[in-house]
Each structure stands twice: as C-alpha cells, then as structure tokens.
Amino acid sequence: MSNRQTKTDVILIGAGIMSATLGTLLKELVPDWNITVFEKLENAGEESSNEWNNAGTGHAALCELNYTVEKSDGSIDVSKALSINEQFQVSKQFWSYLVESNLIRNPQDFIMPLPHLSLVQGEDNVTFLKKRFEALNHNPLFAGMEFSDDPGKLMEWIPLIMKDRISNEPIAATKIDSGTDVNFGALTRMLFDHLKRKNVDIKYKHSVDDIKRSGDGSWELKVRNVDSGAVERHTAKFVFIGGGGGSLLLLQKSGIPEGKHIGGFPVSGLFMVCKNPEVVAQHHAKVYGKAKVGAPPMSVPHLDTRFIDNKKSLLFGPFAGFSPKFLKTGSMFDLLGSVKPDNVLTMLAAGAKNVPLTKYLIQQVMLSKEERMEELREFIPSAKSEDWDIVVAGQRVQVIKDTVKGGKGTLQFGTELISAADGSIAALLGASPGASTAVSVMLDLIKKCFPQHIQEWEPKLKEMIPSYGVSLLEKPELIDEIQTSTGRTLGLTKELALVN
C-alpha cells in the first residue's frame, strides 16, 4: 500500500444513480466540499442503474400491483402505493430543477411520457383490480386512472396484447396516462458529466477493497487501481456506499454495529427484447401483471415500451433466477463471503423460510427459450420466437434481517438505508423501487447524516424540491401545481409535445 494518503470531505462508492443523486445534491448545498467517487468499472451507470439492467419504469405505483395489497377484510391497502408515488414526484421536482438551472439538458434523453397499465385475468383478479382502482382513483396522485373490463376498450388500449386472444376468462385493466419511462443509465451518465464539470474527482476502474475507522473518526479506504494493481489510501469525513449489490460486503467491512445481523439474498434476472420493429410499433405502454404464486415481488411480469438510445424498444420479463454473485460483474463467492458470525443464524433462518422461493428461482434458471416464449404468449398470444432475444438483466440483492413482525431471517423486498449512529458512513441496500425514489432516499440520508446542517440547507432544499418538508397527501392542492410544472419542464405534457 502506498504511504501517501489523500484526504477529501466526501467519498462516494459506486457510480450509479444513488451516488450521482447524492453527489449532485451535496454540490448544490455545499459547493466547496471536495467529493471523490470510486467506481470499479469503466463508466458510470454500468451495473444496477444501467438501462438494460433494470425495469426503467419510473416507479410511481401507477401499475405495480405488488404495492397494493388486499387485506383480510377484503379492502385494499394503498398506503405503500401513495408513498412511492409521492417519492417519485420528489424525483421529478429535483430533475426539473436541474433542467431549469441548465445543470443537465435534453430531459427527453432520460424521461418520456408513457401510459401505465395493470392487466389481470380471472374473476378474482378482476374483482381485486376494480377494488384497487376504486381505492386509488379518487386520490389526486392517481388522477385520470381508468378501469375497463370491456375487451373492445382493451383492444384500443393494448392492441398487441388483445390481438388473437381466445381465452374466455374475464380480463380487465387500469390505464393512466401520466406514467413515464425513465432511462436511469442515461440520467446517471448525465449527472456524472455534470459532477465532473463541478470538479468532482471521479476515479473509474478503482475498486474499494477495505474500509476502516481512523483514530480521528474519519474513514480510511484501501483502493486498488484495477488496471495497474496499485493500492492507494483515501480518507474522508463521510462515506456513502452506493455499490448496488456490492454494498453489503463493504458495509460489513466497515464494522459498524448497524451493519450487523444483516444478510443478502441475490436474485438474477433475464428480459426478452423484441428485435422486430413492426411488433415494437404495435405497443406503446408499460403493462404490469400479477406475480405468480411463489415468485418474489420483483418478478412481476410486465411488457414494457422502453426508450433506449432514443430508440423505441419492447421488453418482457423479468424471468428470475439465482446466482451467488452480488453484482453482474461480481464473484461467485459473494454470497458465501457475506456470511459472518453475526448474521449466520439470520441467513440460515432465511434459507429455511424461503425453500419454495429458492426452488422457484432454480426452476426459472432452467427454463428454455420456448418455455419463456410460452409465458410471453400469456401477454402476446401471437408472439413468435424469431422476433425475441434474451438479455441478461442486473443482479439484485434483497436484504435479509431480523424483524419484530417477520421474525428471524426475514426477506425484505425494498430499499434499506443503513447509517452509523454518528452519521459518518451510510450504505444503501436492497432493490425495488430503488432508482425511482433515489432523490427521496438521498434526502433521508442527508437528514440522518448531516443533521447539524439541515437548518442552514433548508432554503436551498426547498428551492430544488418545492414540496420539501410537506406531505403532498396532506396538501393535495400542491399536487396539480407540481405535476403541471414538472410535466412542462421535463417535456411530459401534451402541450409541450405539440410545441416541439
């Protein structure tokens, strides 16, 4: 290891959407702070944030049925859907601020308006969807949502899905036109280009191998140059571990008590992508179905229009699978290496609880292309094998921890922010809704880790995010105002589309 030690104010590990968001927020709040970013790959947004590695939905809970759960009394719990939608509104406000301030340009390169639909078959599912619609459509966050169980209306909404459909099962959908497609890979790269212009030191092909506490309370990182193998030491007062699935291993190396008794369960994924432009042209929406029994919530089947490299694409999936890697570019020993004395019982308990899930994932891995095509034909009855290719998606590592409600070794299907008691280090674990709520998650991090600055920073935070400190659910009059302004700035309104 080099004896030279480089000191900085903030270190961000991982050049994904989370580090990009936090770095951009901090540069607006305290421009004179020095920030260094370490990324082991060659470019920003190459792992979980990459456009081919995630759903790119712009998760606002408009169509994702796993965010609205039917309770034992038959009512629909929509609290999570409302919370996620509000968080997405926060993201749109921040992105609008960046565009209006000319910090990033051409929002159409990362966000596009696109209808979001939920689609179900079978009498019970149709009943559930109608109750979900009735629980949401009165809320201003879900204004404009429509429900239909009329095959004729559904043919207008989703012609590719309804064409050649011969099933006599009841079928229904909800549709809302305020949905989006977000290219988080493109947005991540835009933000890092902006950070580079702001003199943030971005070191690609640099891997963080170890993290330890220094005597003065700062953090010392052992960083290896991937090309040369040279090892450097870097210290910072604050460290954010935003390395996607790799965050857990680095959190464990930090040794903070808050990182104990936490494990990770890796889930891999595949998408099918349509290469026939004639088929792609027949579908313009994101259509989410219901997860199969035993499938993890992140495996909800969906047929998505995507805009990648300014080209319209069509993806179906995801097909879940199992790999012991914590990153797509990770090691086959990641899972084994994450088992520590403090979390071994938690991990064993999770393994015992999730035998059906493990079996399901293994079955998914073993599917042939034709078997995957059969699942696709549940969405597109006329789908032809020659029109579709398989794309390997990113790795997701679901958090395993002990909870009061779930007991020991409970598998979590969300994002978790873990921070030291003194706020000097934080890590983001988990997956969906992930990138779509990045701004809200990073605002939570700022509150937790920099409480002494919040009062001073509040005016700037409100400038960047007009609803900061206010619940949109409690101030519904703000919702229309915010959606109108962000829609205009980000090019999501029909009015602006006509002008352009």
C-alpha positions in Angstrom: 0.0 0.0 0.0 1.2 3.5 -0.8 2.2 5.6 2.2 0.6 8.6 0.5 -2.8 9.4 2.0 -5.4 11.5 0.1 -7.9 13.4 2.2 -11.3 14.5 1.0 -14.6 15.6 2.5 -16.9 13.0 1.0 -16.3 9.7 -0.7 -19.0 8.0 -2.8 -18.5 4.4 -3.6 -20.1 3.3 -6.9 -21.0 5.4 -9.9 -24.7 4.6 -10.0 -27.9 6.6 -9.7 -27.7 6.8 -5.9 -24.2 8.3 -5.8 -25.0 10.5 -8.7 -28.0 11.9 -6.9 -26.3 12.4 -3.6 -23.2 14.0 -5.2 -25.4 16.4 -7.2 -27.5 17.3 -4.1 -24.3 17.9 -2.0 -22.7 20.0 -4.7 -25.7 22.3 -4.8 -25.9 22.5 -1.0 -22.1 22.9 -0.3 -20.2 23.6 -3.5 -16.9 24.0 -1.7 -16.9 20.4 -0.3 -14.4 18.1 -2.1 -16.0 14.9 -3.3 -14.3 11.8 -4.7 -16.1 8.9 -6.4 -14.7 5.4 -6.9 -16.1 3.0 -9.5 -14.6 -0.3 -10.3 -16.0 -0.4 -13.9 -15.0 1.8 -16.8 -18.0 4.1 -16.9 -20.9 5.4 -14.8 -24.2 3.6 -14.6 -22.9 0.2 -15.8 -24.4 -2.1 -13.1 -27.8 -1.8 -11.4 -28.5 1.7 -12.9 -27.8 0.6 -16.5 -30.9 0.8 -18.8 -30.6 -2.9 -19.8 -30.3 -4.0 -16.2 -33.5 -2.5 -14.7 -37.1 -2.1 -15.5 -36.9 1.6 -16.1 -40.5 2.1 -15.2 -40.3 5.3 -13.3 -41.9 3.5 -10.3 -44.8 5.6 -9.2 -47.0 2.6 -8.2 -49.4 3.5 -11.1 -49.4 0.0 -12.4 -47.3 -2.2 -10.0 -49.9 -4.4 -8.2 -47.5 -5.6 -5.6 -47.6 -2.2 -3.9 -51.3 -2.5 -3.2 -52.2 -5.5 -1.0 -55.6 -7.0 -0.3 -56.2 -7.2 3.4 -58.0 -10.0 5.2 -61.2 -7.9 5.3 -61.2 -7.6 1.5 -60.2 -3.9 1.5 -57.1 -2.7 -0.4 -54.1 -1.2 1.5 -52.8 1.6 -0.8 -50.5 3.3 1.7 -47.3 2.0 0.0 -48.5 3.0 -3.4 -49.2 6.5 -2.2 -45.8 6.8 -0.5 -43.9 5.5 -3.6 -45.9 7.8 -5.9 -45.1 10.8 -3.7 -41.4 9.9 -3.7 -41.4 9.8 -7.5 -42.9 13.3 -7.5 -39.9 14.4 -5.4 -37.6 12.9 -8.0 -39.3 14.7 -10.8 -39.1 18.0 -8.9 -35.3 17.6 -8.5 -34.8 16.7 -12.1 -36.9 19.7 -13.2 -34.7 21.9 -11.0 -31.6 20.5 -12.7 -33.0 21.1 -16.2 -34.2 24.7 -15.3 -30.8 25.5 -13.9 -29.1 24.2 -17.1 -27.2 21.7 -15.0 -28.5 18.9 -17.2 -30.1 19.3 -20.6 -32.4 17.4 -23.0 -34.7 15.7 -20.5 -36.2 13.6 -23.3 -32.9 11.7 -23.4 -33.8 10.2 -20.0 -37.6 10.5 -19.4 -40.5 10.0 -21.7 -44.3 10.1 -21.1 -45.9 6.7 -21.4 -49.2 5.2 -20.3 -49.0 2.7 -17.4 -51.5 -0.2 -17.3 -52.3 -3.0 -14.9 -53.7 -6.1 -16.6 -55.3 -9.2 -14.9 -57.2 -12.3 -15.9 -59.6 -14.4 -13.9 -62.7 -13.4 -11.9 -60.9 -13.0 -8.6 -58.2 -10.8 -10.1 -60.6 -8.7 -11.9 -62.5 -8.1 -8.7 -59.2 -7.2 -7.0 -58.2 -4.8 -9.7 -61.6 -3.0 -9.6 -61.3 -2.6 -5.8 -57.7 -1.3 -6.3 -59.0 1.2 -8.9 -61.8 2.4 -6.6 -59.3 2.9 -3.7 -56.9 4.9 -5.8 -58.8 6.9 -8.4 -60.1 9.5 -6.0 -56.6 10.4 -5.0 -55.1 13.4 -6.9 -51.8 11.5 -7.3 -53.7 8.9 -9.4 -56.0 11.4 -11.2 -57.0 10.2 -14.6 -56.8 6.5 -13.9 -59.4 4.5 -15.9 -60.8 0.9 -15.4 -62.2 -1.3 -18.1 -63.2 -4.9 -18.4 -64.6 -4.4 -21.9 -62.5 -6.3 -24.5 -63.3 -3.6 -27.1 -61.8 -0.9 -24.9 -58.8 -3.0 -24.0 -58.2 -3.5 -27.8 -57.9 0.3 -28.1 -55.5 0.4 -25.1 -53.3 -2.6 -25.8 -53.9 -3.9 -29.3 -50.8 -6.2 -29.4 -51.9 -7.9 -26.2 -55.5 -8.3 -27.2 -55.0 -9.4 -30.8 -55.6 -13.2 -31.3 -56.7 -13.6 -27.7 -59.1 -16.5 -27.4 -59.4 -17.1 -23.7 -62.9 -16.8 -22.2 -61.6 -15.8 -18.8 -62.6 -12.4 -17.5 -60.0 -9.8 -18.3 -59.6 -6.2 -17.0 -57.1 -3.4 -17.0 -56.5 0.0 -15.5 -54.8 2.8 -17.5 -53.2 6.1 -16.5 -51.6 8.4 -19.0 -49.3 10.2 -16.5 -46.8 7.4 -16.4 -43.2 7.6 -17.6 -40.3 5.6 -19.0 -37.1 6.5 -17.3 -33.6 5.7 -18.7 -31.7 5.7 -15.4 -28.5 4.7 -17.2 -28.7 7.9 -19.3 -29.6 10.0 -16.3 -26.8 8.6 -14.3 -24.3 9.5 -17.0 -25.7 13.0 -17.3 -25.3 13.6 -13.6 -21.8 12.3 -13.6 -20.9 14.5 -16.5 -22.3 17.4 -14.5 -20.3 16.4 -11.4 -17.2 16.3 -13.5 -17.8 19.8 -14.6 -18.1 20.7 -10.9 -14.6 19.3 -10.2 -15.7 16.2 -8.5 -12.9 13.6 -8.7 -14.3 10.6 -10.4 -12.0 7.6 -10.4 -13.1 4.8 -12.7 -11.6 1.4 -12.7 -10.8 1.8 -9.0 -12.1 -0.8 -6.6 -12.6 -0.2 -2.8 -11.1 -3.3 -1.1 -11.4 -2.3 2.5 -12.9 0.4 4.9 -11.8 1.0 8.4 -12.2 3.7 11.0 -9.2 6.0 11.7 -8.3 7.3 15.2 -9.7 10.7 14.4 -13.1 9.4 13.5 -12.7 9.7 9.7 -12.8 6.7 7.4 -9.8 5.2 5.6 -10.3 3.3 2.4 -8.0 0.9 0.7 -8.5 1.5 -3.0 -7.0 -0.6 -5.8 -6.4 0.5 -9.4 -8.0 -2.2 -11.4 -5.5 -1.8 -14.3 -2.2 -1.4 -12.5 -2.9 -3.1 -9.2 -1.5 -0.1 -7.4 -3.1 0.4 -4.0 -3.8 3.8 -2.5 -5.2 5.1 0.8 -8.0 7.7 0.8 -9.7 9.2 3.9 -12.9 11.1 4.3 -15.1 12.5 7.0 -18.2 11.0 5.3 -18.5 7.8 3.1 -21.5 6.7 1.1 -21.6 3.1 0.0 -23.8 3.0 -3.1 -22.4 0.0 -4.8 -25.6 -1.8 -5.6 -25.5 -5.4 -4.6 -21.9 -5.0 -3.6 -22.8 -2.5 -0.8 -23.4 -5.3 1.8 -19.9 -6.6 1.6 -18.4 -3.1 2.0 -20.8 -2.3 4.9 -19.7 -5.4 6.7 -16.0 -4.4 6.3 -16.8 -1.0 7.9 -17.6 -2.9 11.2 -20.4 -0.5 12.3 -22.9 -2.1 14.7 -25.8 -1.0 12.5 -24.4 -3.3 9.8 -24.6 -6.4 12.0 -27.2 -9.2 11.7 -27.9 -8.3 8.0 -27.6 -10.7 5.1 -28.3 -10.6 1.4 -30.2 -12.9 -1.0 -29.1 -12.4 -4.6 -31.7 -12.7 -7.4 -30.7 -12.6 -11.0 -32.9 -11.8 -14.0 -33.5 -12.0 -17.7 -35.5 -10.0 -20.1 -36.7 -10.8 -23.6 -36.3 -8.0 -26.0 -38.2 -7.7 -29.3 -36.0 -7.1 -32.4 -38.8 -6.8 -34.9 -39.7 -3.1 -35.3 -43.1 -4.0 -36.7 -44.0 -5.6 -33.4 -42.5 -2.8 -31.4 -44.6 -0.3 -33.2 -47.8 -2.0 -32.1 -47.3 -1.4 -28.4 -47.0 1.9 -26.6 -47.3 1.3 -22.8 -46.0 -0.4 -19.7 -48.3 -3.2 -18.8 -47.8 -5.0 -15.4 -49.5 -8.2 -14.5 -49.6 -10.1 -11.2 -46.7 -12.2 -9.8 -47.2 -15.9 -9.9 -47.6 -17.8 -6.6 -44.1 -18.3 -5.0 -42.5 -15.6 -7.2 -40.7 -12.6 -5.5 -42.5 -9.3 -5.9 -39.7 -8.0 -8.1 -40.6 -10.7 -10.6 -44.0 -9.3 -11.6 -44.3 -9.9 -15.3 -44.5 -6.8 -17.5 -44.5 -5.9 -21.1 -42.7 -2.5 -21.5 -42.1 0.0 -24.1 -38.7 1.4 -23.5 -36.8 4.3 -25.0 -33.1 3.4 -25.1 -30.5 5.4 -27.1 -33.5 7.4 -28.4 -34.9 4.2 -30.0 -38.1 2.6 -29.1 -37.7 -1.0 -27.7 -40.0 -3.6 -26.3 -39.0 -5.7 -23.3 -40.8 -8.6 -21.5 -39.9 -10.1 -18.2 -38.3 -10.4 -15.8 -37.5 -14.0 -15.6 -36.0 -14.5 -12.2 -33.0 -16.7 -11.5 -30.4 -17.5 -8.9 -26.7 -16.7 -8.9 -24.4 -16.3 -5.9 -23.0 -13.1 -7.4 -24.0 -9.8 -5.7 -23.2 -7.9 -8.9 -23.5 -8.8 -12.5 -19.7 -8.3 -12.6 -19.2 -9.8 -9.2 -17.7 -13.0 -7.8 -19.2 -16.5 -7.5 -18.1 -16.3 -3.8 -20.1 -13.1 -3.0 -22.9 -14.9 -1.2 -20.6 -17.2 0.8 -18.3 -14.3 1.7 -21.3 -12.3 3.1 -22.0 -15.0 5.7 -20.4 -13.8 9.0 -20.6 -14.9 12.6 -23.1 -12.1 13.4 -25.5 -13.0 10.6 -25.1 -16.7 10.1 -28.3 -17.6 12.1 -30.2 -14.9 10.3 -29.1 -16.3 6.9 -29.9 -19.9 8.0 -33.4 -18.9 9.2 -34.0 -17.1 5.8 -32.9 -20.2 4.0 -35.3 -22.4 5.9 -38.2 -20.0 5.3 -37.5 -19.5 1.6 -37.1 -23.0 0.3 -40.1 -22.5 -2.1 -38.6 -19.3 -3.4 -35.2 -20.9 -4.0 -37.0 -23.8 -5.8 -38.9 -21.3 -7.9 -35.7 -19.4 -8.8 -33.9 -22.6 -9.8 -36.9 -23.6 -12.0 -36.7 -20.2 -13.6 -33.0 -20.7 -14.4 -33.8 -24.0 -16.1 -36.4 -22.6 -18.5 -35.7 -23.0 -22.2 -36.3 -20.1 -24.6 -39.5 -21.8 -25.8 -40.8 -22.1 -22.2 -40.1 -18.4 -21.8 -42.0 -17.7 -25.0 -45.0 -19.6 -23.6 -45.0 -17.1 -20.7 -44.7 -14.2 -23.1 -47.7 -15.6 -25.1 -49.8 -15.0 -22.0 -49.3 -11.4 -22.8 -48.9 -11.5 -26.6 -50.7 -14.6 -27.9 -49.2 -14.2 -31.4 -45.6 -13.8 -30.2 -43.0 -15.5 -32.5 -39.7 -16.9 -31.2 -37.7 -15.4 -34.0 -38.8 -11.9 -33.0 -37.3 -12.1 -29.5 -33.8 -12.3 -28.0 -32.8 -12.8 -24.3 -30.9 -10.1 -22.4 -29.3 -10.7 -19.0 -30.5 -8.1 -16.5 -28.8 -6.9 -13.4 -28.3 -8.6 -10.1 -30.5 -7.6 -7.1 -29.6 -8.4 -3.6 -32.6 -8.5 -1.3 -32.0 -7.6 2.3 -32.3 -10.3 5.0 -32.7 -9.2 8.6 -34.5 -10.0 11.8 -37.7 -8.1 12.3 -40.4 -7.8 15.0 -43.1 -8.7 12.6 -41.4 -11.3 10.4 -39.1 -12.9 13.0 -35.5 -14.1 12.3 -34.2 -14.1 8.8 -37.0 -12.1 7.1 -36.5 -11.3 3.4 -37.1 -7.7 2.6 -38.3 -6.5 -0.8 -37.5 -2.9 -0.6 -34.6 -0.5 -0.2 -32.9 0.0 3.2 -30.7 2.9 4.3 -28.2 1.8 6.9 -26.1 4.5 8.6 -23.8 4.8 11.6 -25.0 6.4 14.7 -22.7 9.4 14.2 -23.8 9.8 10.5 -20.2 9.4 9.2 -21.0 6.4 6.9 -24.1 5.1 5.2 -25.0 2.3 2.8 -27.9 1.7 0.6 -29.1 -1.9 0.3 -32.0 -3.6 -1.4 -33.8 -3.2 -4.7 -37.2 -2.0 -6.0 -38.4 0.7 -6.1 -34.8 1.8 -6.0 -33.8 4.3 -8.6 -37.2 5.9 -9.0 -37.1 7.0 -5.4 -33.4 8.0 -5.4 -33.9 11.6 -4.5 -36.2 10.9 -1.5 -33.8 8.2 -0.3 -30.8 10.6 -0.5 -32.8 13.3 1.2 -33.4 10.9 4.1 -29.6 10.2 4.1 -28.8 13.9 4.3 -31.2 14.3 7.3 -29.7 11.3 9.1 -26.1 12.0 8.4 -25.9 15.8 8.3 -28.5 16.9 10.9 -26.3 19.8 12.0 -26.6 21.4 8.6 -30.3 20.9 7.8 -31.5 24.3 9.1 -28.8 26.0 7.1 -29.5 23.9 3.9 -33.3 24.1 4.1 -33.8 27.2 1.9 -31.8 25.5 -0.9 -33.6 22.2 -0.4 -36.9 24.0 -0.9 -35.6 25.7 -4.0 -34.6 22.4 -5.5 -37.7 20.5 -4.3 -40.7 22.8 -3.7 -42.6 20.2 -1.7 -39.6 19.6 0.6 -40.9 19.2 4.2 -44.5 18.9 3.1 -46.6 15.8 2.6 -48.4 16.0 -0.8 -51.0 13.7 0.7 -51.8 16.4 3.2 -51.6 19.3 0.7 -53.4 17.9 -2.4 -53.6 21.4 -3.8 -49.9 21.3 -4.4 -50.1 18.1 -6.5 -51.6 19.6 -9.6 -49.2 22.6 -9.4 -46.2 20.3 -9.1 -47.3 17.9 -11.8 -48.0 20.7 -14.2 -44.7 22.4 -13.7 -42.5 19.3 -13.7 -44.5 18.0 -16.7 -43.8 21.2 -18.7 -40.1 21.2 -17.7 -39.4 17.5 -18.4 -41.5 17.5 -21.6 -44.1 15.1 -20.3 -47.2 17.2 -21.2 -49.1 17.0 -24.5 -49.0 20.8 -24.6 -45.1 20.8 -24.8 -45.0 17.9 -27.2 -47.2 19.9 -29.6 -44.8 22.9 -29.3 -41.8 20.7 -30.0 
